[in-house]
Amino acid sequence: MAMLGEVIKKDTIYYFKEKLIEKCANKFENFATPSLTLRDAKNLPEASNFFNPTSKEIASIFIKGLIHVIKNSKDRITAYTDPDPKPKVITFKSKISVKSKEYYKKIKEYGKNLKIN
C-alpha cells in the first residue's frame, strides 16, 4: 500500500479505496498504449476504446483483492472477478488513432497516383 502512496502508521493503513483504484487504473491505461503498439499496432484504434474501462476493471479487482488480503492475512489473493464488465469508451487517444489511420490511407492513395519523372 505504501508503494501506492498510502499512509502507514504502526499497524494501521490509511487509504481511500476509490482513490487507489483510480491511481492504479491511470497507470494501467498509460501502460496499455505503448504495450499494444509494440505488440499489435494495427489493432490499436479499436483496442484503445477499451483501455479506460478495462483499466478500471483490472484496478478494481487488484485493489479489492489487496485490501482483502491485508484484512485477512490468512487468505491469499485468489479468484476475484468483476461480474459487471464495462463497455468500451471512446477516448481522445482512440479518436487520434482512428484519424491517423484515415490520414495514412489517404497518403498511401495519394502516393499511388503520384508520378515521378
Jmol script that loads the backbone (N, CA, C; Angstrom):
load data "model"
ATOM      1  N   MET A   1       0.819  -1.195   0.000  1.00  0.00           N
ATOM      2  CA  MET A   1       0.000   0.000   0.000  1.00  0.00           C
ATOM      3  C   MET A   1       0.862   1.257   0.000  1.00  0.00           C
ATOM      4  N   ALA A   2       2.001   1.184   0.678  1.00  0.00           N
ATOM      5  CA  ALA A   2       2.903   2.340   0.692  1.00  0.00           C
ATOM      6  C   ALA A   2       3.390   2.653  -0.721  1.00  0.00           C
ATOM      7  N   MET A   3       3.595   1.627  -1.534  1.00  0.00           N
ATOM      8  CA  MET A   3       4.042   1.839  -2.914  1.00  0.00           C
ATOM      9  C   MET A   3       2.996   2.585  -3.726  1.00  0.00           C
ATOM     10  N   LEU A   4       1.749   2.501  -3.311  1.00  0.00           N
ATOM     11  CA  LEU A   4       0.669   3.200  -3.996  1.00  0.00           C
ATOM     12  C   LEU A   4       0.420   4.588  -3.406  1.00  0.00           C
ATOM     13  N   GLY A   5       1.263   4.980  -2.443  1.00  0.00           N
ATOM     14  CA  GLY A   5       1.180   6.324  -1.878  1.00  0.00           C
ATOM     15  C   GLY A   5       0.279   6.467  -0.667  1.00  0.00           C
ATOM     16  N   GLU A   6      -0.094   5.345  -0.086  1.00  0.00           N
ATOM     17  CA  GLU A   6      -0.965   5.424   1.090  1.00  0.00           C
ATOM     18  C   GLU A   6      -0.137   5.519   2.366  1.00  0.00           C
ATOM     19  N   VAL A   7      -0.743   6.028   3.435  1.00  0.00           N
ATOM     20  CA  VAL A   7      -0.059   6.267   4.707  1.00  0.00           C
ATOM     21  C   VAL A   7      -0.153   5.027   5.594  1.00  0.00           C
ATOM     22  N   ILE A   8       0.992   4.630   6.119  1.00  0.00           N
ATOM     23  CA  ILE A   8       1.028   3.513   7.053  1.00  0.00           C
ATOM     24  C   ILE A   8       1.647   4.021   8.351  1.00  0.00           C
ATOM     25  N   LYS A   9       0.900   3.899   9.439  1.00  0.00           N
ATOM     26  CA  LYS A   9       1.391   4.294  10.764  1.00  0.00           C
ATOM     27  C   LYS A   9       1.200   3.115  11.696  1.00  0.00           C
ATOM     28  N   LYS A  10       2.314   2.634  12.225  1.00  0.00           N
ATOM     29  CA  LYS A  10       2.309   1.452  13.095  1.00  0.00           C
ATOM     30  C   LYS A  10       1.611   0.302  12.371  1.00  0.00           C
ATOM     31  N   ASP A  11       0.512  -0.183  12.908  1.00  0.00           N
ATOM     32  CA  ASP A  11      -0.200  -1.298  12.294  1.00  0.00           C
ATOM     33  C   ASP A  11      -1.445  -0.856  11.530  1.00  0.00           C
ATOM     34  N   THR A  12      -1.556   0.428  11.231  1.00  0.00           N
ATOM     35  CA  THR A  12      -2.763   0.940  10.577  1.00  0.00           C
ATOM     36  C   THR A  12      -2.412   1.488   9.192  1.00  0.00           C
ATOM     37  N   ILE A  13      -3.234   1.133   8.226  1.00  0.00           N
ATOM     38  CA  ILE A  13      -3.077   1.651   6.866  1.00  0.00           C
ATOM     39  C   ILE A  13      -4.258   2.580   6.596  1.00  0.00           C
ATOM     40  N   TYR A  14      -3.958   3.801   6.188  1.00  0.00           N
ATOM     41  CA  TYR A  14      -4.999   4.767   5.868  1.00  0.00           C
ATOM     42  C   TYR A  14      -5.115   4.849   4.348  1.00  0.00           C
ATOM     43  N   TYR A  15      -6.302   4.555   3.837  1.00  0.00           N
ATOM     44  CA  TYR A  15      -6.468   4.566   2.390  1.00  0.00           C
ATOM     45  C   TYR A  15      -7.911   4.912   2.023  1.00  0.00           C
ATOM     46  N   PHE A  16      -8.081   5.349   0.783  1.00  0.00           N
ATOM     47  CA  PHE A  16      -9.396   5.557   0.181  1.00  0.00           C
ATOM     48  C   PHE A  16      -9.448   4.626  -1.026  1.00  0.00           C
ATOM     49  N   LYS A  17     -10.312   3.628  -0.946  1.00  0.00           N
ATOM     50  CA  LYS A  17     -10.357   2.583  -1.977  1.00  0.00           C
ATOM     51  C   LYS A  17     -10.522   3.168  -3.384  1.00  0.00           C
ATOM     52  N   GLU A  18     -11.451   4.095  -3.551  1.00  0.00           N
ATOM     53  CA  GLU A  18     -11.700   4.653  -4.891  1.00  0.00           C
ATOM     54  C   GLU A  18     -10.476   5.421  -5.412  1.00  0.00           C
ATOM     55  N   LYS A  19      -9.781   6.100  -4.519  1.00  0.00           N
ATOM     56  CA  LYS A  19      -8.570   6.831  -4.912  1.00  0.00           C
ATOM     57  C   LYS A  19      -7.488   5.851  -5.369  1.00  0.00           C
ATOM     58  N   LEU A  20      -7.358   4.748  -4.646  1.00  0.00           N
ATOM     59  CA  LEU A  20      -6.385   3.714  -5.020  1.00  0.00           C
ATOM     60  C   LEU A  20      -6.725   3.104  -6.375  1.00  0.00           C
ATOM     61  N   ILE A  21      -7.996   2.810  -6.574  1.00  0.00           N
ATOM     62  CA  ILE A  21      -8.435   2.225  -7.847  1.00  0.00           C
ATOM     63  C   ILE A  21      -8.128   3.186  -8.991  1.00  0.00           C
ATOM     64  N   GLU A  22      -8.420   4.460  -8.800  1.00  0.00           N
ATOM     65  CA  GLU A  22      -8.175   5.455  -9.851  1.00  0.00           C
ATOM     66  C   GLU A  22      -6.676   5.578 -10.165  1.00  0.00           C
ATOM     67  N   LYS A  23      -5.839   5.586  -9.121  1.00  0.00           N
ATOM     68  CA  LYS A  23      -4.382   5.663  -9.330  1.00  0.00           C
ATOM     69  C   LYS A  23      -3.898   4.490 -10.161  1.00  0.00           C
ATOM     70  N   CYS A  24      -4.317   3.300  -9.762  1.00  0.00           N
ATOM     71  CA  CYS A  24      -3.890   2.098 -10.485  1.00  0.00           C
ATOM     72  C   CYS A  24      -4.441   2.089 -11.912  1.00  0.00           C
ATOM     73  N   ALA A  25      -5.705   2.465 -12.071  1.00  0.00           N
ATOM     74  CA  ALA A  25      -6.323   2.474 -13.398  1.00  0.00           C
ATOM     75  C   ALA A  25      -5.561   3.407 -14.336  1.00  0.00           C
ATOM     76  N   ASN A  26      -5.164   4.571 -13.848  1.00  0.00           N
ATOM     77  CA  ASN A  26      -4.396   5.511 -14.680  1.00  0.00           C
ATOM     78  C   ASN A  26      -3.068   4.904 -15.116  1.00  0.00           C
ATOM     79  N   LYS A  27      -2.399   4.229 -14.194  1.00  0.00           N
ATOM     80  CA  LYS A  27      -1.120   3.597 -14.536  1.00  0.00           C
ATOM     81  C   LYS A  27      -1.317   2.485 -15.548  1.00  0.00           C
ATOM     82  N   PHE A  28      -2.359   1.675 -15.379  1.00  0.00           N
ATOM     83  CA  PHE A  28      -2.634   0.584 -16.320  1.00  0.00           C
ATOM     84  C   PHE A  28      -2.970   1.143 -17.700  1.00  0.00           C
ATOM     85  N   GLU A  29      -3.796   2.180 -17.735  1.00  0.00           N
ATOM     86  CA  GLU A  29      -4.194   2.763 -19.023  1.00  0.00           C
ATOM     87  C   GLU A  29      -2.991   3.394 -19.731  1.00  0.00           C
ATOM     88  N   ASN A  30      -2.147   4.074 -18.979  1.00  0.00           N
ATOM     89  CA  ASN A  30      -0.951   4.682 -19.577  1.00  0.00           C
ATOM     90  C   ASN A  30       0.012   3.632 -20.109  1.00  0.00           C
ATOM     91  N   PHE A  31       0.007   2.455 -19.510  1.00  0.00           N
ATOM     92  CA  PHE A  31       0.866   1.370 -19.962  1.00  0.00           C
ATOM     93  C   PHE A  31       0.306   0.688 -21.213  1.00  0.00           C
ATOM     94  N   ALA A  32      -1.007   0.697 -21.376  1.00  0.00           N
ATOM     95  CA  ALA A  32      -1.661  -0.057 -22.445  1.00  0.00           C
ATOM     96  C   ALA A  32      -1.257   0.389 -23.848  1.00  0.00           C
ATOM     97  N   THR A  33      -1.197   1.679 -24.108  1.00  0.00           N
ATOM     98  CA  THR A  33      -0.901   2.167 -25.457  1.00  0.00           C
ATOM     99  C   THR A  33       0.480   1.746 -25.945  1.00  0.00           C
ATOM    100  N   PRO A  34       1.556   2.044 -25.205  1.00  0.00           N
ATOM    101  CA  PRO A  34       2.866   1.607 -25.716  1.00  0.00           C
ATOM    102  C   PRO A  34       2.989   0.086 -25.777  1.00  0.00           C
ATOM    103  N   SER A  35       2.357  -0.600 -24.851  1.00  0.00           N
ATOM    104  CA  SER A  35       2.431  -2.053 -24.843  1.00  0.00           C
ATOM    105  C   SER A  35       1.778  -2.638 -26.096  1.00  0.00           C
ATOM    106  N   LEU A  36       0.572  -2.198 -26.419  1.00  0.00           N
ATOM    107  CA  LEU A  36      -0.114  -2.713 -27.600  1.00  0.00           C
ATOM    108  C   LEU A  36       0.551  -2.231 -28.878  1.00  0.00           C
ATOM    109  N   THR A  37       1.089  -1.026 -28.876  1.00  0.00           N
ATOM    110  CA  THR A  37       1.778  -0.506 -30.055  1.00  0.00           C
ATOM    111  C   THR A  37       2.944  -1.412 -30.432  1.00  0.00           C
ATOM    112  N   LEU A  38       3.668  -1.875 -29.443  1.00  0.00           N
ATOM    113  CA  LEU A  38       4.797  -2.773 -29.711  1.00  0.00           C
ATOM    114  C   LEU A  38       4.351  -4.159 -30.134  1.00  0.00           C
ATOM    115  N   ARG A  39       3.200  -4.612 -29.647  1.00  0.00           N
ATOM    116  CA  ARG A  39       2.747  -5.979 -29.917  1.00  0.00           C
ATOM    117  C   ARG A  39       1.860  -6.104 -31.151  1.00  0.00           C
ATOM    118  N   ASP A  40       0.922  -5.150 -31.341  1.00  0.00           N
ATOM    119  CA  ASP A  40      -0.091  -5.300 -32.377  1.00  0.00           C
ATOM    120  C   ASP A  40      -0.672  -3.939 -32.748  1.00  0.00           C
ATOM    121  N   ALA A  41       0.131  -3.095 -33.357  1.00  0.00           N
ATOM    122  CA  ALA A  41      -0.264  -1.711 -33.630  1.00  0.00           C
ATOM    123  C   ALA A  41      -1.486  -1.594 -34.532  1.00  0.00           C
ATOM    124  N   LYS A  42      -1.702  -2.551 -35.422  1.00  0.00           N
ATOM    125  CA  LYS A  42      -2.842  -2.428 -36.351  1.00  0.00           C
ATOM    126  C   LYS A  42      -4.187  -2.475 -35.627  1.00  0.00           C
ATOM    127  N   ASN A  43      -4.236  -3.093 -34.453  1.00  0.00           N
ATOM    128  CA  ASN A  43      -5.485  -3.158 -33.701  1.00  0.00           C
ATOM    129  C   ASN A  43      -5.605  -2.061 -32.641  1.00  0.00           C
ATOM    130  N   LEU A  44      -4.643  -1.158 -32.600  1.00  0.00           N
ATOM    131  CA  LEU A  44      -4.643  -0.097 -31.596  1.00  0.00           C
ATOM    132  C   LEU A  44      -5.891   0.785 -31.631  1.00  0.00           C
ATOM    133  N   PRO A  45      -6.372   1.232 -32.814  1.00  0.00           N
ATOM    134  CA  PRO A  45      -7.543   2.128 -32.793  1.00  0.00           C
ATOM    135  C   PRO A  45      -8.754   1.511 -32.089  1.00  0.00           C
ATOM    136  N   GLU A  46      -9.118   0.300 -32.429  1.00  0.00           N
ATOM    137  CA  GLU A  46     -10.284  -0.327 -31.807  1.00  0.00           C
ATOM    138  C   GLU A  46      -9.998  -0.708 -30.354  1.00  0.00           C
ATOM    139  N   ALA A  47      -8.825  -1.257 -30.109  1.00  0.00           N
ATOM    140  CA  ALA A  47      -8.487  -1.698 -28.749  1.00  0.00           C
ATOM    141  C   ALA A  47      -8.436  -0.531 -27.773  1.00  0.00           C
ATOM    142  N   SER A  48      -8.003   0.640 -28.242  1.00  0.00           N
ATOM    143  CA  SER A  48      -7.867   1.782 -27.340  1.00  0.00           C
ATOM    144  C   SER A  48      -9.207   2.232 -26.762  1.00  0.00           C
ATOM    145  N   ASN A  49     -10.306   1.865 -27.403  1.00  0.00           N
ATOM    146  CA  ASN A  49     -11.624   2.178 -26.847  1.00  0.00           C
ATOM    147  C   ASN A  49     -11.883   1.436 -25.539  1.00  0.00           C
ATOM    148  N   PHE A  50     -11.157   0.348 -25.336  1.00  0.00           N
ATOM    149  CA  PHE A  50     -11.364  -0.471 -24.142  1.00  0.00           C
ATOM    150  C   PHE A  50     -10.340  -0.194 -23.044  1.00  0.00           C
ATOM    151  N   PHE A  51      -9.316   0.597 -23.310  1.00  0.00           N
ATOM    152  CA  PHE A  51      -8.259   0.826 -22.319  1.00  0.00           C
ATOM    153  C   PHE A  51      -8.803   1.402 -21.013  1.00  0.00           C
ATOM    154  N   ASN A  52      -9.633   2.432 -21.111  1.00  0.00           N
ATOM    155  CA  ASN A  52     -10.140   3.085 -19.910  1.00  0.00           C
ATOM    156  C   ASN A  52     -11.023   2.161 -19.072  1.00  0.00           C
ATOM    157  N   PRO A  53     -12.085   1.582 -19.644  1.00  0.00           N
ATOM    158  CA  PRO A  53     -12.925   0.724 -18.803  1.00  0.00           C
ATOM    159  C   PRO A  53     -12.214  -0.540 -18.318  1.00  0.00           C
ATOM    160  N   THR A  54     -11.366  -1.108 -19.151  1.00  0.00           N
ATOM    161  CA  THR A  54     -10.641  -2.313 -18.745  1.00  0.00           C
ATOM    162  C   THR A  54      -9.647  -1.998 -17.643  1.00  0.00           C
ATOM    163  N   SER A  55      -8.966  -0.868 -17.746  1.00  0.00           N
ATOM    164  CA  SER A  55      -8.012  -0.468 -16.707  1.00  0.00           C
ATOM    165  C   SER A  55      -8.708  -0.291 -15.366  1.00  0.00           C
ATOM    166  N   LYS A  56      -9.889   0.317 -15.387  1.00  0.00           N
ATOM    167  CA  LYS A  56     -10.647   0.492 -14.143  1.00  0.00           C
ATOM    168  C   LYS A  56     -11.086  -0.850 -13.577  1.00  0.00           C
ATOM    169  N   GLU A  57     -11.503  -1.746 -14.447  1.00  0.00           N
ATOM    170  CA  GLU A  57     -11.943  -3.065 -14.002  1.00  0.00           C
ATOM    171  C   GLU A  57     -10.782  -3.844 -13.368  1.00  0.00           C
ATOM    172  N   ILE A  58      -9.645  -3.851 -14.036  1.00  0.00           N
ATOM    173  CA  ILE A  58      -8.473  -4.567 -13.526  1.00  0.00           C
ATOM    174  C   ILE A  58      -8.005  -3.948 -12.208  1.00  0.00           C
ATOM    175  N   ALA A  59      -7.951  -2.617 -12.164  1.00  0.00           N
ATOM    176  CA  ALA A  59      -7.530  -1.927 -10.933  1.00  0.00           C
ATOM    177  C   ALA A  59      -8.481  -2.232  -9.782  1.00  0.00           C
ATOM    178  N   SER A  60      -9.770  -2.252 -10.055  1.00  0.00           N
ATOM    179  CA  SER A  60     -10.755  -2.549  -9.025  1.00  0.00           C
ATOM    180  C   SER A  60     -10.552  -3.952  -8.461  1.00  0.00           C
ATOM    181  N   ILE A  61     -10.355  -4.910  -9.339  1.00  0.00           N
ATOM    182  CA  ILE A  61     -10.121  -6.296  -8.899  1.00  0.00           C
ATOM    183  C   ILE A  61      -8.834  -6.380  -8.082  1.00  0.00           C
ATOM    184  N   PHE A  62      -7.785  -5.732  -8.564  1.00  0.00           N
ATOM    185  CA  PHE A  62      -6.491  -5.769  -7.881  1.00  0.00           C
ATOM    186  C   PHE A  62      -6.573  -5.153  -6.482  1.00  0.00           C
ATOM    187  N   ILE A  63      -7.152  -3.952  -6.394  1.00  0.00           N
ATOM    188  CA  ILE A  63      -7.224  -3.241  -5.106  1.00  0.00           C
ATOM    189  C   ILE A  63      -8.133  -3.986  -4.132  1.00  0.00           C
ATOM    190  N   LYS A  64      -9.277  -4.448  -4.604  1.00  0.00           N
ATOM    191  CA  LYS A  64     -10.176  -5.206  -3.715  1.00  0.00           C
ATOM    192  C   LYS A  64      -9.490  -6.462  -3.186  1.00  0.00           C
ATOM    193  N   GLY A  65      -8.764  -7.150  -4.058  1.00  0.00           N
ATOM    194  CA  GLY A  65      -8.023  -8.334  -3.614  1.00  0.00           C
ATOM    195  C   GLY A  65      -6.927  -7.989  -2.630  1.00  0.00           C
ATOM    196  N   LEU A  66      -6.215  -6.896  -2.887  1.00  0.00           N
ATOM    197  CA  LEU A  66      -5.146  -6.451  -1.992  1.00  0.00           C
ATOM    198  C   LEU A  66      -5.698  -6.086  -0.620  1.00  0.00           C
ATOM    199  N   ILE A  67      -6.779  -5.336  -0.587  1.00  0.00           N
ATOM    200  CA  ILE A  67      -7.403  -4.958   0.686  1.00  0.00           C
ATOM    201  C   ILE A  67      -7.892  -6.197   1.431  1.00  0.00           C
ATOM    202  N   HIS A  68      -8.482  -7.140   0.700  1.00  0.00           N
ATOM    203  CA  HIS A  68      -8.962  -8.368   1.337  1.00  0.00           C
ATOM    204  C   HIS A  68      -7.816  -9.124   2.012  1.00  0.00           C
ATOM    205  N   VAL A  69      -6.693  -9.242   1.320  1.00  0.00           N
ATOM    206  CA  VAL A  69      -5.544  -9.961   1.882  1.00  0.00           C
ATOM    207  C   VAL A  69      -4.961  -9.221   3.079  1.00  0.00           C
ATOM    208  N   ILE A  70      -4.963  -7.906   3.037  1.00  0.00           N
ATOM    209  CA  ILE A  70      -4.458  -7.133   4.182  1.00  0.00           C
ATOM    210  C   ILE A  70      -5.361  -7.345   5.396  1.00  0.00           C
ATOM    211  N   LYS A  71      -6.660  -7.319   5.171  1.00  0.00           N
ATOM    212  CA  LYS A  71      -7.606  -7.509   6.284  1.00  0.00           C
ATOM    213  C   LYS A  71      -7.674  -8.962   6.743  1.00  0.00           C
ATOM    214  N   ASN A  72      -7.411  -9.899   5.856  1.00  0.00           N
ATOM    215  CA  ASN A  72      -7.497 -11.334   6.147  1.00  0.00           C
ATOM    216  C   ASN A  72      -6.180 -11.984   5.739  1.00  0.00           C
ATOM    217  N   SER A  73      -5.144 -11.747   6.501  1.00  0.00           N
ATOM    218  CA  SER A  73      -3.798 -12.180   6.107  1.00  0.00           C
ATOM    219  C   SER A  73      -3.673 -13.690   5.931  1.00  0.00           C
ATOM    220  N   LYS A  74      -4.583 -14.461   6.487  1.00  0.00           N
ATOM    221  CA  LYS A  74      -4.513 -15.912   6.308  1.00  0.00           C
ATOM    222  C   LYS A  74      -4.924 -16.315   4.881  1.00  0.00           C
ATOM    223  N   ASP A  75      -5.676 -15.457   4.225  1.00  0.00           N
ATOM    224  CA  ASP A  75      -6.104 -15.723   2.852  1.00  0.00           C
ATOM    225  C   ASP A  75      -5.015 -15.328   1.866  1.00  0.00           C
ATOM    226  N   ARG A  76      -5.156 -15.813   0.689  1.00  0.00           N
ATOM    227  CA  ARG A  76      -4.273 -15.401  -0.415  1.00  0.00           C
ATOM    228  C   ARG A  76      -5.130 -14.735  -1.475  1.00  0.00           C
ATOM    229  N   ILE A  77      -4.469 -14.019  -2.368  1.00  0.00           N
ATOM    230  CA  ILE A  77      -5.222 -13.445  -3.484  1.00  0.00           C
ATOM    231  C   ILE A  77      -5.587 -14.603  -4.404  1.00  0.00           C
ATOM    232  N   THR A  78      -6.868 -14.864  -4.529  1.00  0.00           N
ATOM    233  CA  THR A  78      -7.323 -15.959  -5.388  1.00  0.00           C
ATOM    234  C   THR A  78      -8.295 -15.419  -6.419  1.00  0.00           C
ATOM    235  N   ALA A  79      -9.424 -16.019  -6.530  1.00  0.00           N
ATOM    236  CA  ALA A  79     -10.350 -15.700  -7.619  1.00  0.00           C
ATOM    237  C   ALA A  79     -11.218 -14.484  -7.326  1.00  0.00           C
ATOM    238  N   TYR A  80     -10.756 -13.324  -7.696  1.00  0.00           N
ATOM    239  CA  TYR A  80     -11.558 -12.105  -7.616  1.00  0.00           C
ATOM    240  C   TYR A  80     -11.920 -11.714  -9.033  1.00  0.00           C
ATOM    241  N   THR A  81     -13.183 -11.560  -9.304  1.00  0.00           N
ATOM    242  CA  THR A  81     -13.604 -11.172 -10.641  1.00  0.00           C
ATOM    243  C   THR A  81     -14.626 -10.056 -10.548  1.00  0.00           C
ATOM    244  N   ASP A  82     -14.863  -9.417 -11.667  1.00  0.00           N
ATOM    245  CA  ASP A  82     -15.881  -8.377 -11.756  1.00  0.00           C
ATOM    246  C   ASP A  82     -17.027  -8.940 -12.594  1.00  0.00           C
ATOM    247  N   PRO A  83     -18.172  -9.197 -11.988  1.00  0.00           N
ATOM    248  CA  PRO A  83     -19.279  -9.773 -12.742  1.00  0.00           C
ATOM    249  C   PRO A  83     -19.961  -8.772 -13.683  1.00  0.00           C
ATOM    250  N   ASP A  84     -19.498  -7.531 -13.676  1.00  0.00           N
ATOM    251  CA  ASP A  84     -20.130  -6.495 -14.476  1.00  0.00           C
ATOM    252  C   ASP A  84     -19.092  -5.763 -15.336  1.00  0.00           C
ATOM    253  N   PRO A  85     -18.562  -6.428 -16.381  1.00  0.00           N
ATOM    254  CA  PRO A  85     -17.564  -5.748 -17.223  1.00  0.00           C
ATOM    255  C   PRO A  85     -18.163  -4.513 -17.897  1.00  0.00           C
ATOM    256  N   LYS A  86     -17.344  -3.507 -18.064  1.00  0.00           N
ATOM    257  CA  LYS A  86     -17.812  -2.232 -18.598  1.00  0.00           C
ATOM    258  C   LYS A  86     -17.662  -2.192 -20.123  1.00  0.00           C
ATOM    259  N   PRO A  87     -18.555  -1.457 -20.807  1.00  0.00           N
ATOM    260  CA  PRO A  87     -18.448  -1.331 -22.265  1.00  0.00           C
ATOM    261  C   PRO A  87     -17.293  -0.405 -22.651  1.00  0.00           C
ATOM    262  N   LYS A  88     -16.929  -0.450 -23.915  1.00  0.00           N
ATOM    263  CA  LYS A  88     -15.834   0.408 -24.369  1.00  0.00           C
ATOM    264  C   LYS A  88     -16.198   1.874 -24.224  1.00  0.00           C
ATOM    265  N   VAL A  89     -15.167   2.710 -24.152  1.00  0.00           N
ATOM    266  CA  VAL A  89     -15.327   4.151 -24.033  1.00  0.00           C
ATOM    267  C   VAL A  89     -14.483   4.793 -25.120  1.00  0.00           C
ATOM    268  N   ILE A  90     -15.089   5.661 -25.921  1.00  0.00           N
ATOM    269  CA  ILE A  90     -14.342   6.381 -26.957  1.00  0.00           C
ATOM    270  C   ILE A  90     -13.523   7.454 -26.245  1.00  0.00           C
ATOM    271  N   THR A  91     -12.200   7.370 -26.366  1.00  0.00           N
ATOM    272  CA  THR A  91     -11.316   8.304 -25.682  1.00  0.00           C
ATOM    273  C   THR A  91     -10.596   9.194 -26.686  1.00  0.00           C
ATOM    274  N   PHE A  92      -9.926  10.190 -26.183  1.00  0.00           N
ATOM    275  CA  PHE A  92      -9.133  11.083 -27.026  1.00  0.00           C
ATOM    276  C   PHE A  92      -8.073  10.285 -27.783  1.00  0.00           C
ATOM    277  N   LYS A  93      -7.428   9.334 -27.073  1.00  0.00           N
ATOM    278  CA  LYS A  93      -6.398   8.509 -27.715  1.00  0.00           C
ATOM    279  C   LYS A  93      -6.972   7.696 -28.865  1.00  0.00           C
ATOM    280  N   SER A  94      -8.144   7.117 -28.664  1.00  0.00           N
ATOM    281  CA  SER A  94      -8.720   6.285 -29.720  1.00  0.00           C
ATOM    282  C   SER A  94      -9.143   7.140 -30.920  1.00  0.00           C
ATOM    283  N   LYS A  95      -9.635   8.361 -30.670  1.00  0.00           N
ATOM    284  CA  LYS A  95     -10.008   9.260 -31.765  1.00  0.00           C
ATOM    285  C   LYS A  95      -8.784   9.635 -32.591  1.00  0.00           C
ATOM    286  N   ILE A  96      -7.679   9.936 -31.922  1.00  0.00           N
ATOM    287  CA  ILE A  96      -6.434  10.277 -32.622  1.00  0.00           C
ATOM    288  C   ILE A  96      -5.969   9.084 -33.453  1.00  0.00           C
ATOM    289  N   SER A  97      -6.047   7.921 -32.873  1.00  0.00           N
ATOM    290  CA  SER A  97      -5.604   6.719 -33.557  1.00  0.00           C
ATOM    291  C   SER A  97      -6.425   6.467 -34.826  1.00  0.00           C
ATOM    292  N   VAL A  98      -7.735   6.637 -34.741  1.00  0.00           N
ATOM    293  CA  VAL A  98      -8.609   6.441 -35.902  1.00  0.00           C
ATOM    294  C   VAL A  98      -8.282   7.473 -36.979  1.00  0.00           C
ATOM    295  N   LYS A  99      -8.125   8.733 -36.581  1.00  0.00           N
ATOM    296  CA  LYS A  99      -7.787   9.788 -37.551  1.00  0.00           C
ATOM    297  C   LYS A  99      -6.440   9.508 -38.218  1.00  0.00           C
ATOM    298  N   SER A 100      -5.479   9.045 -37.446  1.00  0.00           N
ATOM    299  CA  SER A 100      -4.166   8.733 -38.000  1.00  0.00           C
ATOM    300  C   SER A 100      -4.281   7.650 -39.058  1.00  0.00           C
ATOM    301  N   LYS A 101      -5.104   6.657 -38.789  1.00  0.00           N
ATOM    302  CA  LYS A 101      -5.310   5.570 -39.739  1.00  0.00           C
ATOM    303  C   LYS A 101      -5.947   6.100 -41.028  1.00  0.00           C
ATOM    304  N   GLU A 102      -6.913   7.007 -40.891  1.00  0.00           N
ATOM    305  CA  GLU A 102      -7.568   7.603 -42.057  1.00  0.00           C
ATOM    306  C   GLU A 102      -6.564   8.409 -42.890  1.00  0.00           C
ATOM    307  N   TYR A 103      -5.744   9.210 -42.218  1.00  0.00           N
ATOM    308  CA  TYR A 103      -4.742  10.005 -42.933  1.00  0.00           C
ATOM    309  C   TYR A 103      -3.720   9.118 -43.625  1.00  0.00           C
ATOM    310  N   TYR A 104      -3.326   8.050 -42.977  1.00  0.00           N
ATOM    311  CA  TYR A 104      -2.367   7.123 -43.574  1.00  0.00           C
ATOM    312  C   TYR A 104      -2.923   6.551 -44.871  1.00  0.00           C
ATOM    313  N   LYS A 105      -4.201   6.157 -44.872  1.00  0.00           N
ATOM    314  CA  LYS A 105      -4.826   5.619 -46.089  1.00  0.00           C
ATOM    315  C   LYS A 105      -4.843   6.663 -47.199  1.00  0.00           C
ATOM    316  N   LYS A 106      -5.168   7.919 -46.856  1.00  0.00           N
ATOM    317  CA  LYS A 106      -5.208   8.992 -47.852  1.00  0.00           C
ATOM    318  C   LYS A 106      -3.828   9.244 -48.443  1.00  0.00           C
ATOM    319  N   ILE A 107      -2.820   9.262 -47.591  1.00  0.00           N
ATOM    320  CA  ILE A 107      -1.450   9.492 -48.070  1.00  0.00           C
ATOM    321  C   ILE A 107      -0.997   8.339 -48.951  1.00  0.00           C
ATOM    322  N   LYS A 108      -1.342   7.146 -48.570  1.00  0.00           N
ATOM    323  CA  LYS A 108      -0.981   5.966 -49.358  1.00  0.00           C
ATOM    324  C   LYS A 108      -1.627   6.025 -50.748  1.00  0.00           C
ATOM    325  N   GLU A 109      -2.903   6.402 -50.801  1.00  0.00           N
ATOM    326  CA  GLU A 109      -3.613   6.539 -52.083  1.00  0.00           C
ATOM    327  C   GLU A 109      -2.987   7.657 -52.918  1.00  0.00           C
ATOM    328  N   TYR A 110      -2.677   8.755 -52.275  1.00  0.00           N
ATOM    329  CA  TYR A 110      -2.041   9.876 -52.977  1.00  0.00           C
ATOM    330  C   TYR A 110      -0.712   9.424 -53.575  1.00  0.00           C
ATOM    331  N   GLY A 111       0.052   8.645 -52.823  1.00  0.00           N
ATOM    332  CA  GLY A 111       1.350   8.151 -53.286  1.00  0.00           C
ATOM    333  C   GLY A 111       1.233   7.235 -54.491  1.00  0.00           C
ATOM    334  N   LYS A 112       0.169   6.460 -54.566  1.00  0.00           N
ATOM    335  CA  LYS A 112      -0.055   5.562 -55.709  1.00  0.00           C
ATOM    336  C   LYS A 112      -0.286   6.344 -56.989  1.00  0.00           C
ATOM    337  N   ASN A 113      -0.967   7.484 -56.880  1.00  0.00           N
ATOM    338  CA  ASN A 113      -1.309   8.305 -58.048  1.00  0.00           C
ATOM    339  C   ASN A 113      -0.208   9.295 -58.424  1.00  0.00           C
ATOM    340  N   LEU A 114       0.815   9.377 -57.629  1.00  0.00           N
ATOM    341  CA  LEU A 114       1.896  10.320 -57.858  1.00  0.00           C
ATOM    342  C   LEU A 114       2.857   9.749 -58.895  1.00  0.00           C
ATOM    343  N   LYS A 115       3.131  10.525 -59.934  1.00  0.00           N
ATOM    344  CA  LYS A 115       4.067  10.085 -60.979  1.00  0.00           C
ATOM    345  C   LYS A 115       5.350  10.882 -60.856  1.00  0.00           C
ATOM    346  N   ILE A 116       6.441  10.160 -60.771  1.00  0.00           N
ATOM    347  CA  ILE A 116       7.744  10.816 -60.638  1.00  0.00           C
ATOM    348  C   ILE A 116       8.518  10.599 -61.940  1.00  0.00           C
ATOM    349  N   ASN A 117       9.017  11.697 -62.526  1.00  0.00           N
ATOM    350  CA  ASN A 117       9.778  11.611 -63.783  1.00  0.00           C
ATOM    351  C   ASN A 117      11.224  11.385 -63.554  1.00  0.00           C
TER     352      ASN A 117
END
end "model"
wireframe off; spacefill off
backbone 0.3
color backbone group
